[in-house]
Amino acid sequence: MPVDRRRIEARVRLNRLAIGGWSAQTLFAANRLGVFDLLCDGRALTAAEVARELGTEEDSTARLLGALAALDLVEHRDEQFCNSRAAEDFLVSGRPESLATWVALIGDWNQTFAQLGESVRTGEPAEVPEEHLGRSPEYTRRFIIGMHDYAIGPGRELARHLDLEGRRRLLDPGGGPGTYSILLAEANPGLTCTVFDLPEVVEIAREVIAEHDLEDRVSTAAGDYHSDEFPTGYDVALVSNTLHQEDWDTCVAILRKAHDALEPGGLAVVQAMFLNERGDGPLWPALHNLLMLLVYRGGRAYSVEQTFRMLEEAGFQHPEIHRMSPFNAGSFVTATRA
Ligand SMILES: C[S@@+](CC[C@H](N)C(=O)[O-])C[C@H]1O[C@@H](n2cnc3c(N)ncnc32)[C@H](O)[C@@H]1O
């Protein structure tokens, strides 16, 4: 029989997809066990030494390190292992650009994702979001610091693309750790920002703001965007990666509060991982749309067109889309208050 290259490639691709979760689990386990923190700063250790330091079983540790080498997360030279460049740059905890807490959070959500079939069958979420929105201090911290880890890269890009010339006061509802406010304040010396979020969350935001020495220009306001009004007198309102947690009517209600928080001529900025109009891509938003099904009742990914309509329903005018680099899953929409 002649070799059908397309069939072989499809089979290989499917198999790679089927075992994709194993690669992710290998990363989560190494992150949780502290492998990348142990092997940082060029420290090279044998599998036996790694096992001794981590208190793990030696042969299992050697297998884990072998798989991490196959995933290019560690380098294997002679009998020793050290972090790869990518692990050194992004997986050592506590570093300014570390993604370690984000990876741990995705690890939590991987357990949740295992229940996808059931959620698709019933339409019900698999999580109780209150747990990571204040009820469990550890989970809340992992969620909020995980958001911070993730937001550093896209936040820097937003700060480069978003023209805030002449704007003075920015409100950041659902601002979480305050990453966007911090980066926008750093990029715009005349700007002061207010991070509005749930009480347990703004406590964490205050720590992050203090680490950046920005307490004089980035403040916090504790509140619930469902039941509390927003503070007023702003000329920019940034709603970043927050609407996907809510159903349509709640999104419009949040945007209406943002509208009322702005002075005439004020600018609304909605940043999100926008789904295309058919709901079938790009990949990140399409998968994120499933995560929202699993985590938030009523949560979903929205398209640019839907976001325009929400903004208009909330009273804004002239919605416009702004794309960032192809490396960024997010882009942003702006609109103005008359
Ligand atoms: C996915 S995070 C986005 C954080 C940040 N804006 C960013 O883009 O990185 C969503 C934020 O909405 C906040 N949030 C959820 N429910 C809220 C509520 N009822 N009132 C205020 N904030 C809420 C969460 O605490 C979280 O910080």
PDBQT file of the ligand as one rigid body, heavy atoms in Angstrom, charges set to zero:
ROOT
HETATM    1  C1  LIG A 401      -9.303  37.358  35.455  1.00  0.00    +0.000 C 
HETATM    2  S1  LIG A 401      -9.056  38.539  36.706  1.00  0.00    +0.000 S 
HETATM    3  C2  LIG A 401      -8.425  39.916  35.794  1.00  0.00    +0.000 C 
HETATM    4  C3  LIG A 401      -7.485  40.751  36.603  1.00  0.00    +0.000 C 
HETATM    5  C4  LIG A 401      -6.876  41.927  35.840  1.00  0.00    +0.000 C 
HETATM    6  N1  LIG A 401      -7.878  42.873  35.408  1.00  0.00    +0.000 N 
HETATM    7  C5  LIG A 401      -6.077  41.428  34.662  1.00  0.00    +0.000 C 
HETATM    8  O1  LIG A 401      -6.463  41.672  33.511  1.00  0.00    +0.000 OA
HETATM    9  O2  LIG A 401      -5.041  40.790  34.892  1.00  0.00    +0.000 OA
HETATM   10  C6  LIG A 401     -10.716  39.050  37.072  1.00  0.00    +0.000 C 
HETATM   11  C7  LIG A 401     -10.816  39.920  38.301  1.00  0.00    +0.000 C 
HETATM   12  O3  LIG A 401     -12.200  40.198  38.576  1.00  0.00    +0.000 OA
HETATM   13  C8  LIG A 401     -12.341  40.236  39.981  1.00  0.00    +0.000 C 
HETATM   14  N2  LIG A 401     -13.742  40.039  40.378  1.00  0.00    +0.000 N 
HETATM   15  C9  LIG A 401     -14.483  38.914  40.267  1.00  0.00    +0.000 A 
HETATM   16  N3  LIG A 401     -15.719  39.119  40.766  1.00  0.00    +0.000 NA
HETATM   17  C10 LIG A 401     -15.740  40.405  41.211  1.00  0.00    +0.000 A 
HETATM   18  C11 LIG A 401     -16.737  41.200  41.831  1.00  0.00    +0.000 A 
HETATM   19  N4  LIG A 401     -17.951  40.697  42.096  1.00  0.00    +0.000 N 
HETATM   20  N5  LIG A 401     -16.440  42.485  42.138  1.00  0.00    +0.000 NA
HETATM   21  C12 LIG A 401     -15.202  42.991  41.877  1.00  0.00    +0.000 A 
HETATM   22  N6  LIG A 401     -14.216  42.280  41.281  1.00  0.00    +0.000 NA
HETATM   23  C13 LIG A 401     -14.483  40.998  40.959  1.00  0.00    +0.000 A 
HETATM   24  C14 LIG A 401     -11.453  39.096  40.451  1.00  0.00    +0.000 C 
HETATM   25  O4  LIG A 401     -11.145  39.199  41.828  1.00  0.00    +0.000 OA
HETATM   26  C15 LIG A 401     -10.253  39.264  39.541  1.00  0.00    +0.000 C 
HETATM   27  O5  LIG A 401      -9.296  40.100  40.119  1.00  0.00    +0.000 OA
ENDROOT
TORSDOF 0
